[in-house]
Amino acid sequence: MSSEEDLPRLEAIDFGAIYRREMREQRLAPKPPSAWDGRASGYGCGPEAAPRGAGAGQGVGGYVQAFLSRLRLDEARSVLDVGCGPGTLALPIAMRVHEVLALDNSAGMLEELRRRAAEQGATNVKTVLRAWEDDWSDLLVADIAIASRSTLVDDLEAALHKLVAHARLQVCLSYPVGGSFVDPDILAVVGLNPPRVPDHFLLLGMLHRMGIVPTVELLHTPSRLAACTDFDTFANRLAWSTGPLEDAATARLRAWWLADTARAAKGGRPMRWALVHWNVDEGAGR
């Protein structure tokens, strides 16, 4: 039986290795670029979007406003947005800084971002097709580096080091909390137990080993299944996270949907995100 003296010190725990092991054991693989390419044109029109006019704390619009409010944009001329998608953050940031470098591994998302930037007259957004795992040596070091809802990668520790290396003033990112993108009660209806996302405390442990003490806040966004107006849309959104459903599972899900449409419209529990940010130019909080 182990005693307290046998327990490892916090500094001795390799949180990055634990994260990588959990990703392998859960067989949790980030979706390929082609999967995001197919969603690019409609991305920003569902619950994952930032609805215009949403007040602070109201849905994903509140998430976006909260994220932006933590950035030191008044002090910055350049921002690096990693996993930028169609420009949910890059475009409003472009209105306040000299240059935005937007990275994504999905050509479709970058094409959609360029289309939206042209519509808004945002000529200071540069897009680069690049993944977390690629070589970043040719990329500029920006004043601020951000990664919003794009940090579920094979090697999070390596990703963190890249963000730090490409930021002069500040780093700000978000990471999922709770282990799943779908309410476990809904997964139980269809009889699924999908892989769990590594805990966000591993992220904080990695930063601790890097000498970084960040500010951590909890933000909520509507479930990905929220506000569906028909069952087929609901089932398709669920399948995006779980994979195709068998006929029997679809039948159970339909019965659950019809039994309480008000409950179904909520799409289950809200998503929770850890908003993690720190100042690079102030010794990262230490």
C-alpha positions as CSV (number, residue, x, y, z in Angstrom):
1,M,0.0,0.0,0.0
2,S,1.5,3.3,-1.1
3,S,2.2,6.0,1.5
4,E,2.2,9.8,0.9
5,E,6.0,9.7,0.7
6,D,5.7,7.4,-2.4
7,L,3.5,9.8,-4.3
8,P,5.3,11.8,-7.1
9,R,5.8,15.5,-6.8
10,L,3.7,17.6,-9.1
11,E,6.8,18.7,-11.1
12,A,7.7,15.1,-11.8
13,I,4.3,14.2,-13.4
14,D,4.6,14.2,-17.2
15,F,1.1,15.6,-18.0
16,G,1.9,15.8,-21.8
17,A,2.7,12.1,-21.9
18,I,-0.5,11.3,-19.9
19,Y,-2.5,13.3,-22.5
20,R,-0.9,11.5,-25.4
21,R,-1.5,8.1,-23.8
22,E,-5.2,8.9,-23.2
23,M,-5.6,10.1,-26.8
24,R,-4.1,6.8,-28.0
25,E,-6.0,4.6,-25.6
26,Q,-9.3,6.3,-26.3
27,R,-8.5,6.1,-30.1
28,L,-9.6,9.7,-30.2
29,A,-8.5,11.1,-33.5
30,P,-9.2,14.7,-34.6
31,K,-11.4,14.9,-37.6
32,P,-9.5,15.1,-40.9
33,P,-9.5,18.3,-43.0
34,S,-11.9,16.8,-45.5
35,A,-14.6,16.5,-42.8
36,W,-14.3,20.3,-42.1
37,D,-14.2,21.2,-45.8
38,G,-17.7,19.8,-46.2
39,R,-19.0,22.0,-43.4
40,A,-17.3,25.2,-44.3
41,S,-20.1,27.0,-46.3
42,G,-22.7,26.5,-43.6
43,Y,-20.4,26.9,-40.6
44,G,-21.5,29.8,-38.5
45,C,-25.2,29.2,-39.2
46,G,-25.8,26.6,-36.4
47,P,-25.4,26.6,-32.7
48,E,-21.6,26.6,-33.1
49,A,-21.9,30.0,-34.6
50,A,-21.7,33.4,-33.0
51,P,-25.3,34.7,-33.4
52,R,-25.4,38.4,-34.2
53,G,-26.8,40.6,-31.5
54,A,-26.4,37.9,-28.8
55,G,-25.7,39.4,-25.4
56,A,-22.8,38.6,-23.2
57,G,-23.3,35.1,-21.7
58,Q,-26.0,34.3,-24.2
59,G,-25.0,31.2,-26.2
60,V,-22.0,31.2,-28.4
61,G,-22.3,34.9,-29.1
62,G,-21.5,35.3,-25.4
63,Y,-18.6,32.9,-25.8
64,V,-17.1,35.0,-28.7
65,Q,-17.6,38.2,-26.8
66,A,-16.0,36.8,-23.7
67,F,-13.0,35.4,-25.7
68,L,-12.4,38.7,-27.4
69,S,-12.8,40.7,-24.2
70,R,-9.8,38.8,-22.7
71,L,-7.5,39.8,-25.6
72,R,-5.1,42.8,-25.3
73,L,-6.1,44.0,-28.7
74,D,-5.5,47.7,-27.8
75,E,-1.8,46.9,-27.4
76,A,-1.5,44.6,-30.4
77,R,-0.8,45.1,-34.1
78,S,-0.9,41.4,-35.1
79,V,-2.8,38.3,-34.1
80,L,-2.2,34.6,-35.0
81,D,-5.5,32.6,-35.1
82,V,-4.8,28.9,-35.1
83,G,-7.7,26.7,-36.2
84,C,-9.5,29.8,-37.4
85,G,-12.4,28.1,-39.2
86,P,-14.5,30.5,-41.3
87,G,-13.3,33.6,-39.3
88,T,-15.5,33.6,-36.2
89,L,-12.8,35.4,-34.3
90,A,-10.4,36.4,-37.0
91,L,-12.9,38.8,-38.7
92,P,-14.0,40.8,-35.6
93,I,-10.3,40.9,-34.6
94,A,-9.3,42.3,-38.0
95,M,-11.4,45.4,-37.3
96,R,-9.1,46.2,-34.4
97,V,-5.5,45.3,-35.4
98,H,-3.2,45.8,-38.3
99,E,-2.8,42.2,-39.3
100,V,-4.4,38.8,-38.7
101,L,-2.7,35.6,-39.8
102,A,-5.4,32.9,-39.9
103,L,-4.3,29.2,-39.9
104,D,-6.4,26.1,-40.5
105,N,-5.8,22.7,-42.0
106,S,-9.1,22.8,-43.9
107,A,-8.9,24.5,-47.3
108,G,-12.7,24.7,-47.3
109,M,-12.7,26.7,-44.1
110,L,-10.0,29.1,-45.4
111,E,-11.9,29.6,-48.6
112,E,-15.1,30.5,-46.6
113,L,-13.0,32.9,-44.5
114,R,-11.7,34.6,-47.5
115,R,-15.2,34.9,-48.9
116,R,-16.5,36.4,-45.7
117,A,-13.5,38.7,-45.4
118,A,-14.1,40.0,-49.0
119,E,-17.8,40.7,-48.1
120,Q,-16.8,42.7,-45.1
121,G,-13.9,44.5,-46.7
122,A,-11.3,42.9,-44.3
123,T,-8.2,43.2,-46.4
124,N,-5.8,42.6,-43.5
125,V,-6.5,38.9,-43.0
126,K,-3.9,36.5,-44.5
127,T,-4.8,32.8,-44.6
128,V,-2.3,30.0,-44.4
129,L,-3.2,26.3,-44.9
130,R,-1.3,24.8,-42.0
131,A,-1.9,22.1,-39.3
132,W,-0.6,22.0,-35.7
133,E,1.8,19.3,-36.7
134,D,3.3,21.2,-39.6
135,D,6.5,23.3,-39.7
136,W,5.7,26.9,-38.4
137,S,9.3,28.2,-38.8
138,D,8.2,30.6,-41.6
139,L,5.3,32.1,-39.7
140,L,5.5,35.5,-38.1
141,V,5.7,35.9,-34.3
142,A,2.5,37.8,-33.6
143,D,1.6,40.0,-30.6
144,I,-1.2,37.7,-29.6
145,A,-1.7,34.0,-30.5
146,I,-5.1,32.4,-30.1
147,A,-6.6,29.0,-30.5
148,S,-10.4,28.9,-30.0
149,R,-12.0,25.4,-29.9
150,S,-9.1,24.0,-31.9
151,T,-6.9,22.5,-29.2
152,L,-8.0,18.9,-29.3
153,V,-4.9,17.7,-31.0
154,D,-2.7,14.5,-30.8
155,D,0.1,16.3,-29.0
156,L,-1.2,19.2,-27.0
157,E,2.1,19.9,-25.3
158,A,3.8,20.5,-28.6
159,A,0.9,22.7,-29.6
160,L,1.3,24.8,-26.5
161,H,5.0,25.3,-27.1
162,K,4.2,26.5,-30.7
163,L,1.7,29.1,-29.4
164,V,4.2,30.4,-26.8
165,A,6.9,30.6,-29.5
166,H,4.7,32.7,-31.8
167,A,3.4,35.2,-29.3
168,R,5.0,38.4,-27.9
169,L,2.3,39.6,-25.6
170,Q,-0.4,37.1,-24.9
171,V,-1.7,33.6,-25.5
172,C,-5.4,32.7,-25.3
173,L,-7.0,29.4,-26.0
174,S,-10.1,27.3,-25.1
175,Y,-10.3,23.6,-24.4
176,P,-13.4,21.4,-23.8
177,V,-14.4,20.5,-20.3
178,G,-16.4,17.4,-19.2
179,G,-14.9,14.8,-21.5
180,S,-17.7,14.7,-24.2
181,F,-19.1,16.9,-26.9
182,V,-22.6,15.3,-26.4
183,D,-24.7,15.0,-23.3
184,P,-24.1,11.5,-21.9
185,D,-27.9,11.1,-21.3
186,I,-28.4,11.4,-25.1
187,L,-25.6,9.0,-25.8
188,A,-27.2,6.5,-23.4
189,V,-30.4,6.7,-25.5
190,V,-28.6,5.5,-28.6
191,G,-26.5,3.0,-26.6
192,L,-23.1,4.7,-27.3
193,N,-20.1,5.2,-25.1
194,P,-17.7,7.2,-27.4
195,P,-14.1,8.1,-26.5
196,R,-13.6,10.7,-23.8
197,V,-11.7,13.9,-24.3
198,P,-8.6,14.1,-22.0
199,D,-9.3,16.2,-18.9
200,H,-8.5,19.9,-19.1
201,F,-6.5,19.6,-15.9
202,L,-3.9,17.9,-18.0
203,L,-3.6,21.1,-20.0
204,L,-3.1,23.1,-16.8
205,G,-0.5,20.6,-15.7
206,M,1.4,21.0,-18.9
207,L,1.4,24.7,-18.5
208,H,2.6,24.3,-14.9
209,R,5.6,22.3,-16.1
210,M,6.3,25.1,-18.6
211,G,6.4,27.7,-15.8
212,I,3.1,29.2,-16.9
213,V,0.4,30.2,-14.4
214,P,-2.7,31.1,-16.5
215,T,-6.0,32.7,-15.8
216,V,-8.7,30.0,-16.2
217,E,-12.4,30.7,-16.7
218,L,-15.3,28.5,-17.5
219,L,-17.5,29.4,-20.5
220,H,-20.7,27.8,-21.7
221,T,-22.1,27.4,-25.2
222,P,-25.3,25.7,-26.4
223,S,-25.1,22.0,-27.2
224,R,-24.2,21.2,-30.8
225,L,-27.6,19.6,-30.9
226,A,-29.5,22.7,-29.8
227,A,-32.2,24.5,-31.8
228,C,-32.7,21.8,-34.3
229,T,-36.1,22.3,-35.9
230,D,-36.6,18.7,-37.2
231,F,-35.4,15.2,-36.2
232,D,-33.3,14.6,-39.2
233,T,-31.1,17.6,-38.5
234,F,-30.8,16.6,-34.9
235,A,-29.8,13.0,-35.9
236,N,-27.3,14.2,-38.4
237,R,-25.7,16.6,-35.9
238,L,-25.4,13.8,-33.5
239,A,-23.8,11.5,-36.1
240,W,-21.2,14.2,-36.7
241,S,-19.9,13.5,-33.2
242,T,-20.6,9.8,-32.9
243,G,-20.5,8.3,-36.4
244,P,-23.4,6.8,-38.3
245,L,-26.2,5.5,-36.1
246,E,-27.7,2.0,-36.6
247,D,-31.4,1.7,-37.4
248,A,-32.4,0.6,-33.9
249,A,-30.5,3.5,-32.3
250,T,-32.1,5.9,-34.7
251,A,-35.5,4.6,-33.7
252,R,-34.8,5.0,-30.0
253,L,-33.5,8.5,-30.6
254,R,-36.7,9.4,-32.6
255,A,-38.9,8.2,-29.8
256,W,-36.8,10.3,-27.3
257,W,-37.2,13.3,-29.6
258,L,-41.0,13.0,-30.0
259,A,-41.6,12.3,-26.3
260,D,-40.5,15.9,-25.3
261,T,-39.8,18.3,-28.2
262,A,-39.0,21.1,-25.8
263,R,-36.3,19.0,-24.1
264,A,-35.1,17.9,-27.6
265,A,-34.7,21.6,-28.7
266,K,-32.2,22.2,-25.9
267,G,-30.0,19.4,-27.3
268,G,-28.9,18.3,-23.9
269,R,-26.5,20.0,-21.5
270,P,-24.5,23.0,-22.7
271,M,-20.9,22.6,-23.8
272,R,-18.4,23.8,-21.3
273,W,-15.0,25.4,-22.3
274,A,-12.0,26.3,-20.2
275,L,-10.8,29.7,-21.4
276,V,-7.1,29.8,-20.6
277,H,-5.0,32.9,-21.1
278,W,-1.7,34.4,-19.9
279,N,0.6,37.2,-20.6
280,V,3.9,36.1,-22.3
281,D,5.6,39.5,-21.7
282,E,4.9,39.4,-17.9
283,G,6.7,36.1,-17.2
284,A,3.6,34.1,-17.8
285,G,2.3,34.8,-14.3
286,R,5.3,33.8,-12.3
